[in-house]
Amino acid sequence: MQIGTVKINGHAALAPMAGVADRAMRLICVEFGAAYVVGEMVSSKGLCHGDKKSAELLTLDDAERPAAIQLFGDNPEIMARAATIAMQYKPDIIDINMGCPAPKITGNSSGCALMRSPSLCFDIVSTVSRAVNVPVTAKIRKGFDSNTVNAVEVALACQEGGAAAVTVHGRTRDQMYAPPVDWDIIRKVKESLRIPVIGNGDVNSAKEAARLYELTGCDLIMVGRGALGAPWIFSQIEEYLANGTLLPDPPVPKRMQILLSQVTLAAGLKGERVALLESRRHAAYYMRGLPGAAALRAKAVQIKTLDDLKALCNEVCKLLK
Ligand SMILES: Cc1cc2nc3c(=O)[nH]c(=O)nc-3n(C[C@H](O)[C@H](O)[C@H](O)COP(=O)(O)O)c2cc1C
């Protein structure tokens, strides 16, 4: 499929996940076959005010392309200015966050709060599209709440504003991340739009990926939490869609090796102190479901150095012998 002029070679994209899907995680997912990745959301206001923290969030590695930078905000002109600044980092695509449910974001009329005003969604997409020369996309939810399910209307407004694709997460804002996910809303959006639709929500296995394609007719699927501690989900999806073969998860020692590579990469990119603090969360994801996982997680929260992480990974491998 193609998003505007950007060709996507593969069937599953990595969802933007603030605080977890950093450059290291994205690069590992791409190694396993993620066809497209979206960076952690960046504040349009922060970017326009020269916020230094944004630089690491905005930096894209050539090896992770095609990649999008995602912006959040509620003011079309500020969003457009932020998009122009973000262009220094050479994103292939600019994505607009219209789905974040966090009160900190929606309280500032951003993220999913934008869905309460389809005309503002139109204004933001059209103003940003005029400001940059890469495709602009939007990531929306089913609606703001169960009384205002308007994904089709908002997606149409984005399309009219010039969006090159729309991602739909099949949950309302008040559901946050709780079940059930509604894939049927993705089908309805797909049937209403000319531009590609990316389906998102609760794809945690290759079979679920196939089912989301089948039920919705979407053009691409996007995986978020299913890739946490399991970047190999992308190769499983590709293999299953191509040949119907279900690849097993890698054996535990291999999983620990992948965790170590991801954290070592992150340490090189953002420094050992920050990367190792963040590795506690990643370690817990990679150790999910292992016997004694609760005790391992308790140890993971003590990790301070790469050596601590290596020791924990060795312990996991020994425990399973
Ligand atoms: C920790 C975390 C951070 C997230 N951050 C973002 C974000 O920055 N921008 C965004 O559009 N969505 C964000 N999301 C939502 C995901 O992109 C995705 O829509 C959602 O998790 C549903 O997909 P999944 O069921 O595959 O996880 C985040 C989700 C999680 C769990």
The ligand as an SDF file (V2000), in Angstrom:
LIG
                    3D

 31 33  0  0  0  0  0  0  0  0999 V2000
    2.0920    3.2500   26.4710 C   0  0  0  0  0  0  0  0  0  0  0  0
    1.2770    3.7480   25.3150 C   0  0  0  0  0  0  0  0  0  0  0  0
    1.5830    4.9660   24.7420 C   0  0  0  0  0  0  0  0  0  0  0  0
    0.8380    5.4480   23.6560 C   0  0  0  0  0  0  0  0  0  0  0  0
    1.2010    6.6280   23.0640 N   0  0  0  0  0  0  0  0  0  0  0  0
    0.5620    7.0480   21.9370 C   0  0  0  0  0  0  0  0  0  0  0  0
    0.9950    8.1900   21.2210 C   0  0  0  0  0  0  0  0  0  0  0  0
    1.9990    8.8360   21.5550 O   0  0  0  0  0  0  0  0  0  0  0  0
    0.2560    8.5640   20.1340 N   0  0  0  0  0  0  0  0  0  0  0  0
   -0.8420    7.8630   19.7130 C   0  0  0  0  0  0  0  0  0  0  0  0
   -1.4590    8.2230   18.7130 O   0  0  0  0  0  0  0  0  0  0  0  0
   -1.2530    6.7670   20.3610 N   0  0  0  0  0  0  0  0  0  0  0  0
   -0.5770    6.3350   21.4460 C   0  0  0  0  0  0  0  0  0  0  0  0
   -0.9640    5.1690   22.0650 N   0  0  0  0  0  0  0  0  0  0  0  0
   -2.0630    4.3700   21.4940 C   0  0  0  0  0  0  0  0  0  0  0  0
   -1.5200    3.3110   20.5400 C   0  0  0  0  0  0  0  0  0  0  0  0
   -0.8760    3.9070   19.4320 O   0  0  0  0  0  0  0  0  0  0  0  0
   -2.6430    2.3870   20.0280 C   0  0  0  0  0  0  0  0  0  0  0  0
   -3.5830    3.1620   19.3330 O   0  0  0  0  0  0  0  0  0  0  0  0
   -3.3600    1.6500   21.1530 C   0  0  0  0  0  0  0  0  0  0  0  0
   -2.4410    1.1190   22.0910 O   0  0  0  0  0  0  0  0  0  0  0  0
   -4.2350    0.5130   20.5960 C   0  0  0  0  0  0  0  0  0  0  0  0
   -3.4650   -0.4090   19.8720 O   0  0  0  0  0  0  0  0  0  0  0  0
   -2.9820   -1.8140   20.5220 P   0  0  0  0  0  0  0  0  0  0  0  0
   -4.2100   -2.5040   21.0390 O   0  0  0  0  0  0  0  0  0  0  0  0
   -2.3250   -2.5300   19.3990 O   0  0  0  0  0  0  0  0  0  0  0  0
   -2.0590   -1.4610   21.6520 O   0  0  0  0  0  0  0  0  0  0  0  0
   -0.2450    4.6940   23.1570 C   0  0  0  0  0  0  0  0  0  0  0  0
   -0.5650    3.4710   23.7530 C   0  0  0  0  0  0  0  0  0  0  0  0
    0.1820    2.9800   24.8130 C   0  0  0  0  0  0  0  0  0  0  0  0
   -0.1750    1.6370   25.4080 C   0  0  0  0  0  0  0  0  0  0  0  0
  1  2  1  0
  2  3  1  0
  2 30  2  0
  3  4  2  0
  4  5  1  0
  4 28  1  0
  5  6  2  0
  6  7  1  0
  6 13  1  0
  7  8  2  0
  7  9  1  0
  9 10  1  0
 10 11  2  0
 10 12  1  0
 12 13  2  0
 13 14  1  0
 14 15  1  0
 14 28  1  0
 15 16  1  0
 16 17  1  0
 16 18  1  0
 18 19  1  0
 18 20  1  0
 20 21  1  0
 20 22  1  0
 22 23  1  0
 23 24  1  0
 24 25  2  0
 24 26  1  0
 24 27  1  0
 28 29  2  0
 29 30  1  0
 30 31  1  0
M  END
$$$$
